[in-house]
Structures are given as C-alpha cells and as structure tokens.
Amino acid sequence: MNKDEMTKMMGGKGKVLEAKVVSLNTPKTAVVTVVTSHRHPIYKKATKRTQRYLVHNEMDTITVGDSVQIRETKPISKSKHFIIIGKIK
C-alpha cells in the first residue's frame, strides 16, 4: 500500500475509537479491544462490553499494551475494517 492510498484511507470519515493493543502476531495486523460501558435499561446497572477488532497496522512503533486510536475505513481484507491512526500517550 503506497502513501497516497494510506492518506485517502486516513482522511476518510468513519468511527474513531480508542482501543488497547492485545496482539501483534501477524505482520501489518494488530488485534485490539475496545471497551464501552452500557447501562441496563431496567436495572440501571453499568456493565462493560468488550469488542475485539482486527486492525491494519502500518506503524512499527506499536507494541502490545499500547493505547491507540483507530478509524473505520473501507474493507482492507475479509476481517479488517479499521486502521490505526495514532498512538495515545
């Protein structure tokens, strides 16, 4: 993927989420988890929901345990629909 294609993907619209890197086993792919809180409509108890995503990783500085921002993009492969846009300090 060249730089023009990356800027087109990064400049697009889509959901921007904060996630934590869980795995970096495959090249250019990272597994991240996004944790959201949800309140039960009747009992009002707050619960956490965890969703795992496969993310396209062009950055070489990402390690397991880092917090990153991901953005939704056009499908890159069968299961990759997000890219990493930056590292959160």
N, C-alpha and C positions, 0 to 999 in steps of 0.2 A: 504494500500500500504506500503510495507516494504522499508527499506533503500536501499537495492540493486536495487529494481525497480526504485526508485527515482534517484539514481545515473546513471542508464542506460538512463533514460529519459533526465536528465540534461546534460549528456555527449554527447548527440547526436548532429547531425548537424541540422540546420534549421535557419529560420529568427530570428534575435534578434531585438526587437523593444523596444522603450521607450514609456511608457504609464502612464496614470493617473487613479488611482482607483476611481470609481464612486459609486459602491455599494458593500456591503458585506452581503446581506440578507440571502443567503443560506450558510450552513456550507461547508467549503473546496472549495468554488467557489466565485470568485470575478468578477465583471463586470468592465472592463477598457476601456478607449477610447484612440485611437492613432490618433494624428493629424499630417497630412502631408500637405505640400504645393505643389501646382501644378500650372504650368504656362500655360495659354491658348495658343494653337499653333498659332493662327492668331492674336489675340488682345494683347497678351503678358501680360495680367493682371494676377497677382498672386492671387490664391484662396486657401482656406483651405479646406481640406477634412477630415472628422471625421469618424472613423470606430470604432464600439464597438465590443469587444470580450469577451466571457466567458472564464475565466482563472482558472486553478487548483491552489488552494492556500493552501499550507502546512504550511506556516509561520503564526504564531499567532500574530506577531508584526505589521502586515499591517493594516492601518486604511484608512478611506475614505479621499481622497485628497492627498495621498502619490504618489510620482513618483516611478515607478518600472520598471525593465527590465523584458521582457517576451520573451520566446523562443518557437518556433514552435516545436511540438512533434507529436508522433503518437496519433491518436484519443483516448481520455480518456473516452468520452461519445459521445452522439449524436452531441452535440454542443461545446464541449471543445476540442480544439486542441492546446492550449498553456499552459505553466506553468510559474509561477513566479520564476525567478532565483535570484532576489536580489532587494534590496531597493536602490534607488538613493538618495544621501544626498542633 
